[in-house]
C-alpha cells in the first residue's frame, strides 16, 4: 500500500497495484472519505482500511479501571499514561468521539499487552509503520486504541490528560502517598531516564576512577516539585533546592516541560531501588537496565590512579 498526497486534491492510494483517489476508494467500499483519510493518517493496516462500522470488531474492557487509584498497577499506569498517552476528542456528524491511544516502539509491544491485560481488555495490539524521531526515518510502533466516552471523559476531567497538558493538580490529588513511588516509576519508564558511567575525579590525594549514576525525570514544574517533596519526605534523596531545567536552550522549545535530575551514585541508586525493588509492573527494558546497573555497582570501590 502506498499513498501519494496531492495539493488541493484527493490523495492517490495504491493497493495491490491498483491506484485510485481516496474519494474513489471510499465510494467503492462504502467508507466515507473523511474516515478513510483519517485511517490512512493514523497508520491503519491495509486489511482494516475499509472495514465498516457494523463489521468493526467490538472490544471489551473495564472502563471504570481508573475511577480510583487504589493499587500499584493503577498508580503506575496513570503515571505512564500522563507521560506517554494520547487523548483525542473528535467531532463528527453531531457525535463526539473520545479516542485514547498508547503507542510504544515496536520492541516494547509486550508492555502494551500488560496494560491491555490490566484493564481487562480484549483489544489486539497492532503494529504500524510510522515516522521515526523527528520524522527522519521510518520506524515500527505498537499501538492500542480505545474509543470509549466514559473512559475518555474520566482521563480528561479527573486527571487532565489532554493534548499539551500542563495542569497536573487533578492527577496529583488522586494518587495516595503510599502509591506515589509506583506513579514515579510509570513516569520514568515512559519518559524518564537513568544511566551510570565512569569518570575521573581528583583531590589532594590523587586522581580516582569512580562510578557515577544519574536519574532524570521529565514533566511539569508542579509535578516535579511534588515528586521531589515525596522523595525527601521518605528519605530517598537529600533535602536541598534542586534546579528544574529545560532540555533545550531555545526559548520556543519545551513549553512547560522541565527536567529534574538526581545525581550521585548513592542517591540515584537509592531512588532506583525505591521504585523498582519488589515492583510487579514495569517496562522490562528499563527494569533490566536497572538490574544491570546494580550488578556493575555492587561492591565497586573507587580506584586510585597511580
C-alpha positions in Angstrom: 0.0 0.0 0.0 1.3 3.4 -0.9 -0.2 6.9 -0.6 0.6 10.0 -2.7 -0.6 13.3 -1.4 -1.7 15.9 -3.9 -2.1 19.5 -3.0 -5.8 20.6 -3.1 -7.0 17.2 -4.4 -7.7 13.8 -3.1 -4.7 11.6 -2.3 -3.8 8.7 -4.5 -4.0 5.4 -2.8 -2.4 2.3 -4.3 -3.4 -1.2 -3.1 -2.2 -4.4 -4.8 -1.1 -2.4 -7.8 -4.4 -0.6 -8.3 -4.3 3.2 -7.9 -7.4 5.3 -7.3 -8.1 8.5 -5.4 -9.3 8.2 -1.8 -12.6 9.5 -2.9 -13.0 6.7 -5.5 -11.9 4.1 -3.0 -14.4 5.5 -0.5 -17.3 5.3 -2.9 -16.4 1.8 -3.9 -16.1 0.4 -0.4 -18.8 2.3 1.4 -16.4 4.0 3.8 -16.7 7.8 3.8 -13.7 9.8 2.5 -13.1 11.6 5.9 -12.9 8.3 7.7 -10.7 6.7 5.1 -8.3 9.7 5.1 -8.1 9.6 8.9 -7.4 5.9 8.9 -4.5 6.4 6.4 -3.2 9.3 8.5 -3.3 7.2 11.7 -1.4 4.4 10.1 -4.2 1.7 9.9 -3.0 -1.5 8.2 -4.3 -2.2 4.7 -6.6 -5.0 5.8 -8.5 -2.7 8.2 -8.8 0.4 6.0 -12.2 -0.4 4.5 -14.0 -2.1 7.4 -17.4 -0.5 8.0 -18.7 0.3 11.4 -21.2 -2.6 11.5 -18.4 -5.0 10.8 -15.8 -3.4 13.1 -14.9 -5.8 16.0 -16.3 -4.9 19.4 -13.9 -4.8 22.3 -14.5 -5.2 26.0 -12.5 -3.7 28.8 -13.1 -2.2 32.3 -14.0 1.4 31.5 -14.0 2.1 35.3 -10.4 0.9 35.8 -9.1 4.4 36.6 -12.1 5.5 38.7 -10.0 5.3 41.8 -6.2 5.0 42.1 -6.1 2.4 44.8 -3.4 -0.2 43.9 0.2 -0.4 42.5 -0.8 -1.1 38.9 -3.3 1.8 38.6 -0.8 4.2 40.1 1.9 3.0 37.7 -0.3 3.2 34.6 -1.7 6.6 35.3 1.9 7.8 35.6 2.9 6.1 32.4 -0.1 7.5 30.5 0.4 11.0 31.8 3.9 10.9 30.2 3.2 8.9 27.1 -0.5 8.5 26.5 -2.5 10.5 23.9 -6.2 11.6 24.0 -8.1 13.0 21.1 -11.6 14.5 21.0 -13.2 14.3 17.6 -16.5 15.8 16.5 -18.2 14.1 13.6 -21.8 14.2 12.4 -23.0 15.7 15.7 -21.2 13.0 17.6 -18.2 13.5 19.9 -15.7 10.6 19.9 -13.1 10.2 22.7 -10.1 8.3 21.5 -7.3 7.2 23.8 -4.0 5.9 22.2 -1.0 4.4 23.8 1.9 3.8 21.4 5.4 2.5 22.0 8.4 1.4 19.9 7.6 -2.0 18.4 10.2 -3.8 20.6 8.2 -2.7 23.7 4.9 -4.1 22.4 4.6 -6.6 25.4 4.3 -3.6 27.7 1.1 -2.5 25.9 -0.1 -6.1 26.3 0.4 -5.8 30.0 -1.8 -2.6 30.0 -4.4 -4.4 27.9 -4.4 -7.3 30.4 -4.7 -5.0 33.5 -7.7 -3.2 32.1 -9.3 -6.5 31.2 -9.2 -5.6 27.5 -9.9 -7.8 24.6 -8.0 -5.4 22.3 -5.4 -6.6 19.8 -2.1 -4.7 20.0 -1.5 -3.6 16.4 1.8 -2.8 14.7 2.2 0.2 12.3 4.9 1.8 10.3 5.3 5.5 11.3 7.7 8.4 11.1 10.5 7.9 13.5 12.1 10.5 15.8 11.9 14.0 14.2 10.5 12.4 11.1 13.9 11.5 9.7 13.2 7.8 9.2 10.6 5.1 9.2 10.0 3.0 12.3 7.6 0.4 13.6 5.4 1.1 16.6 3.0 -1.0 18.7 -0.3 0.7 19.5 -3.6 0.2 21.3 -6.6 2.5 20.5 -9.6 2.7 22.9 -12.7 4.7 21.8 -14.9 5.0 24.8 -16.8 8.1 26.0 -16.8 7.3 29.8 -13.1 6.3 29.8 -12.1 9.3 27.7 -14.0 11.8 29.8 -12.6 10.3 33.0 -9.0 10.7 31.8 -9.7 14.3 30.7 -11.8 15.6 33.5 -10.3 13.8 36.5 -6.6 13.5 35.5 -6.2 16.3 33.0 -4.9 14.0 30.2 -5.4 16.3 27.2 -3.0 17.3 24.4 -0.3 19.6 25.5 -1.3 19.1 29.2 0.1 21.3 31.9 -2.4 21.2 34.8 -1.4 18.2 37.0 -3.5 19.3 40.0 -6.2 16.7 39.5 -3.7 14.0 38.8 -1.6 14.7 41.9 -4.6 14.9 44.2 -5.7 11.4 43.1 -2.6 9.5 44.0 -2.2 8.3 47.6 1.2 8.9 49.2 1.7 5.1 49.6 1.3 4.6 45.9 3.4 7.5 44.8 6.6 5.5 44.1 4.7 3.4 41.6 3.4 6.6 39.9 7.0 7.8 39.7 8.1 4.5 38.2 5.5 4.9 35.5 6.7 8.4 34.6 10.3 7.2 34.4 9.5 4.1 32.4 7.5 6.2 29.9 9.6 9.4 29.6 12.4 9.4 32.1 16.0 8.0 32.0 18.8 6.8 34.2 22.3 5.8 33.5 25.7 5.1 35.0 29.1 6.0 33.8 32.8 6.0 34.7 34.6 9.3 35.5 37.8 10.6 36.9 37.9 12.8 39.9 40.8 14.5 41.7 41.5 15.7 45.2 44.7 16.5 47.1 45.4 12.8 47.5 45.3 11.9 43.8 43.0 11.0 40.9 40.4 8.4 41.2 38.2 6.4 38.8 34.7 6.5 40.1 31.3 5.2 39.1 28.5 7.8 38.6 24.7 7.4 38.4 22.0 9.9 37.3 18.2 9.7 37.3 16.4 12.2 35.1 12.6 12.7 35.4 10.7 14.9 33.0 7.4 16.7 33.5 5.7 20.0 34.5 7.3 22.0 37.3 4.5 21.4 39.8 4.7 17.7 39.1 8.4 17.5 39.6 8.3 19.5 42.8 5.7 17.1 44.2 7.9 14.2 43.3 10.9 15.8 44.9 8.9 16.5 48.1 7.8 12.9 48.3 11.3 11.6 47.9 12.6 13.9 50.5 9.8 13.1 52.9 10.7 9.4 52.7 14.5 10.0 53.0 15.2 8.8 49.5 17.0 11.9 48.4 18.7 14.7 50.2 16.8 17.8 51.1 18.1 20.8 49.2 16.9 23.2 46.5 17.3 21.5 43.1 17.2 23.3 39.8 14.4 22.3 37.4 15.8 22.9 34.0 14.9 22.9 30.3 16.1 20.3 27.9 16.8 22.9 25.1 18.3 26.4 25.2 15.9 27.8 22.6 13.1 29.8 24.1 10.4 28.3 21.8 11.1 24.7 22.7 9.9 22.6 25.6 6.9 24.7 26.6 6.1 23.9 30.3 8.1 20.7 30.1 11.1 20.6 32.5 13.7 18.0 33.8 14.7 17.2 37.4 18.0 15.3 37.9 19.1 13.2 40.9 22.8 12.8 40.7 25.4 10.9 42.8 25.8 7.1 43.0 24.3 6.6 46.4 21.3 9.0 46.0 20.4 7.8 42.4 20.7 4.2 43.3 18.6 4.6 46.5 15.9 6.2 44.3 16.1 3.4 41.7 15.9 0.7 44.4 12.9 2.6 45.9 10.8 2.4 42.7 11.9 -1.0 41.3 12.5 -3.2 44.3 9.6 -5.6 44.8 7.7 -3.9 41.9 5.2 -6.1 40.0 4.7 -3.8 37.0 7.4 -2.1 35.0 8.8 -1.7 31.5 11.0 -4.8 31.1 13.7 -3.0 29.1 14.2 -0.3 31.9 13.9 -2.8 34.7 16.7 -4.9 33.1 18.8 -1.8 32.8 18.3 -1.2 36.5 19.4 -4.7 37.3 22.5 -4.3 35.0 23.5 -1.1 36.9 23.0 -2.8 40.2 25.4 -5.7 39.1 28.0 -3.2 37.9 27.9 -1.0 41.0 27.5 -3.6 43.7 30.7 -3.9 45.7 32.5 -1.4 43.5 35.3 0.5 45.1 36.9 3.7 43.9 40.3 3.0 42.2 43.1 5.4 42.6 45.2 6.1 39.5 48.9 5.9 40.5 
